[in-house]
Structure formats: C-alpha cells, structure tokens
C-alpha cells in the first residue's frame, strides 16, 4: 500500500509532535508514523520539565529576573564539556518565544515557584530550581530557576504530550500508529524521498520529499549501549522500552554521521532533599560532591567516577525535615548511634564513615564546606542517631534501584535539523530531532533539556522540511 505526503515524521514523541505541527501549520500534508499503539513515546513517561529561561513570561510572573546570557553560561557549563555552542546559543535566545509557543499549544503552567529540592515536585508549581543555585555554577552565572513544569503534581510528561499531539492533529497531521519504519527510500541522486514501513505484517510505502526522524535514543538497544555507552550496561533504562536506536541506524544507512554517542544522563535512586540535609558517600564511606547540586550531576559523578554502591547518610533531624510524602518511600539500610555498626552494615572500611562525619561536622560548624562547597544553608553537624540509605534499594515499592539512564548522542544535524554526512553536508530530504539527533548537549545533562531541545529543534526541523 502506498501513501503520499509532503513531510513524513517518524516517531511521535515531543520532537516529532513539534515537527509535525510546524510542518502542517505551514501548509504541508504531514503523516506521522508511530511504532507503538499510540503517540507519546518516552516523552509521555518523563517528568515533563522543559528547561527554559532568559526571561520567560512564567519567570516574570514568579518575580524571577533572568536573561539569555546567564542561561547560556549556566547551560554551557552544566551540559559540558563541549556542548554544541551554536545550537545552545540559538536555544537560549529563542527560549522566551518557545515558552509562549508551548502555552499556545495548550500546555498549562502555574505561576508559582517550588522552593524545595526534588526530582519531581509533588505540587503543581510551574517553576523549579535545577541546580542553578549550587556550586560551581554560582561562580559562572547569576542563579535563576528555569525548570518549567506543566501544572500537575509529579510527572507532567503525559500532560505535555496530550497537548502537543492534540495540537498536531488539530492542524491536520495524520497519525499512523503500529507502523514501524524499516528503511529509507532514496532517489538516484541519494536524496531521501520516502520510508518503507510495516504494520501488522503488511509492507507499506510512504513517499515524501522530506523525512524527519524523531524516534528517540538507543537506551533499549543492548548492542548499541555496549558499543557506545558501556557505563549503562547492567543498569536500568529511562524509556518507554522502544528507544532502540532505529532512527539513528536509518540515518546512518544513507550516509548520516553521529555525535556524542557516549553521552548519557544517569539518575541514582537518591532522594535529593535527604541528600541536601545529609551526605552522599561512596563504597569507601567518602563524600565526593556537594549534595545540593542538580541530582543528575551527583548521579553522573557517582556512577561514572566513584566506587559503588552509593549511600545517603542523614541524621534524625534531617530525616524529619523532609515530609514523608517527599521521601519517595525510601527506608534506611541501618539506623544506629554507633557509627562502627553502620560501617559494618554498609560494608564501609573501618573508621571511614567516622572520619567523614567528623570532617563534615567540623566544616559545618565553621560554616564552610571547604572541599565540596555545599551551600552554607544546608550545612550543620550531623548528630546521632544516623541512618544509612542504600541507593541500590530503590524508591519505595518501585523495585530494585541504583542507577538508571538514557542516551544523549545521535545523528549529527545542523541548526535546522538537516542530517549531515561525513563532509558535514546536508543529506537532501532528511532531518532529525530529539534524542535521535545530537542536540545541545556535551557530556552533561539537566532535567528539561531533552524536552526543551526536542521540541525547539523539532519545530525548526518541521519548518525546514516544508521548504
């Protein structure tokens, strides 16, 4: 069976929905192919934060001052080393307008700031901090909260995707679900002119002068993970189970190239608020980071550079300072007034945790974390009894914990999403966005930069595809 369109979008997560909307709004006939039984992908299962700043309307409503230069400085360091400077600069400069675009698509944002520290706030607050107010970033840029959250408690990815998909359908995008792209069609010149696909065993042929690949990353493809991101081997993946790298392989099959395939986001099963009120230590009972930093950063440092397993150490005052609903159901591995007992329970070398507690207490009493630069507002000596929480135990009721992650690398693209060959020339008719592409990231990550990067550059790819 044959289908004809002006633009084909392969994968209907956040990047695909944004690309499809912009192409259809520009007058193109758009067909979106989705391998699953419905749209949304990993974007729908995400926390829903979109990293935006530079003075968005929401920031102004919350009394927050920000500008694009400060946003760029923070992200350049947080997403580094070696982010894509050109994409990052464009993203920061376009951030206020991109926020308005999301609002126009129906995404609701409550004009209030969540002041706590959490992976996912249990409130509907529209704005949150994502490590901007922690060292070393406070020495680089003026801190401003930039996590923009759809108005729903906890995960907002589903709400975000409902709005984006509804907007795409509203401008005439035709969605074909249960349809898996199996190959790209090229003409005699090498230009991409369509897609070969399969639905329920039936071979389908889609023809269009432009194809946008937005199929997600490759966290679920074990061979690609082993080849490119061995740090994720043996750990859980943050995905809908379909981040199989298929879009990346499609792009490579017609001469595309890749960038940053070793980059990954990693999340430890650590409650950030408990860590702020206490310490994070490695398998040797040693601190290695300022615990008030963005939790993805302490997770990356732990998994990539520190011996595991990893633990949170907190005292009774710190435990009680975090509301029960915000402890995510974690339970201590051990609780004791005797530090030696805790060292045995956690497998720490004898005397190691005692030395770490003494050093932390001395710094806290002096009001300065001399080695790791934790903000003084979190510093105080910890007092017995202490609790040791094992990150590998996971959050309450969620099964095994430890580390989980997803991939950041993908097809190399230009500012308009055109896939580039080995000579950095655009492959005619082929575009990519979202985690199928390499976006603004270097080796680092901040929550909301995948949804932000995916929708922002998905929009640009959709508009370029219509040309």
DAMODA-V131594 format. One record per backbone hydrogen bond with DSSP energy under -1.0 kcal/mol. NH is the residue of the N-H (numbers start at 0). CO is the residue of the C=O. Records with the same first field share a line. If there is no record, write none. Layout:
BEGIN
NH: CO, CO
END
This chain:
BEGIN
2: 204
4: 206
5: 28
6: 28
7: 209
8: 30
9: 211
10: 32
16: 12
17: 13
18: 14
19: 15
20: 16
21: 17
22: 18
23: 19
24: 20
25: 21
26: 23
27: 22
30: 6
31: 173
32: 8
33: 175
39: 11
43: 39
45: 42
49: 147
50: 447
51: 145
59: 55
60: 56
61: 57
62: 59
63: 58
70: 66
71: 67
72: 68
73: 69
74: 70
75: 71
76: 72
77: 73
78: 74
83: 439
84: 82
87: 83
88: 84
89: 85
90: 86
91: 87
92: 88
93: 89
94: 91
97: 93
98: 94
99: 95
100: 96
101: 97
102: 98
103: 99
104: 100
105: 102
106: 101
111: 109
113: 126
125: 109
126: 111
127: 146
133: 130
136: 133
138: 135
139: 136
140: 136
146: 127
147: 49
148: 125
150: 107
151: 149
153: 120
155: 46
156: 45
159: 155
160: 156
161: 157
162: 158
163: 159
164: 160
165: 161
166: 162
167: 163
168: 164
169: 165
171: 168
172: 167
173: 29
175: 31
177: 35
178: 33
179: 197
181: 195
182: 195
184: 193
186: 190
189: 186
191: 427
192: 184
194: 205
195: 182
196: 203
197: 179
198: 201
201: 198
203: 196
204: 0
205: 194
206: 2
207: 192
210: 428
211: 7
212: 430
213: 9
219: 242
220: 217
224: 220
225: 221
226: 222
227: 223
228: 224
231: 228
232: 229
234: 231
235: 402
237: 404
243: 241
244: 216
248: 244
249: 245
250: 246
251: 247
252: 248
253: 250
254: 251
255: 250
256: 419
258: 409
262: 259
264: 405
266: 403
268: 401
269: 267
274: 270
275: 271
276: 272
278: 312
280: 310
281: 285
282: 306
284: 281
292: 289
296: 293
297: 293
298: 294
299: 295
300: 296
301: 297
302: 298
303: 299
304: 300
305: 301
310: 280
311: 388
312: 278
313: 386
315: 384
318: 314
319: 315
320: 316
321: 318
325: 322
326: 323
329: 326
332: 387
333: 387
335: 385
341: 337
342: 338
343: 339
344: 340
345: 341
347: 342
351: 348
354: 350
355: 351
356: 352
357: 353
358: 354
359: 355
360: 356
361: 357
362: 358
363: 359
364: 360
365: 361
367: 362
369: 367
372: 368
377: 374
385: 335
386: 313
387: 333
388: 311
390: 309
392: 389
393: 390
395: 327
397: 394
400: 391
401: 390
403: 266
404: 235
405: 264
407: 262
409: 258
410: 435
411: 256
413: 417
416: 413
418: 429
419: 411
420: 424
423: 420
426: 418
429: 426
430: 210
431: 416
432: 212
436: 433
437: 410
441: 78
443: 78
448: 445
451: 447
452: 448
453: 449
454: 450
455: 451
456: 452
457: 453
458: 454
459: 455
460: 456
461: 457
462: 458
463: 459
464: 460
465: 461
466: 463
END
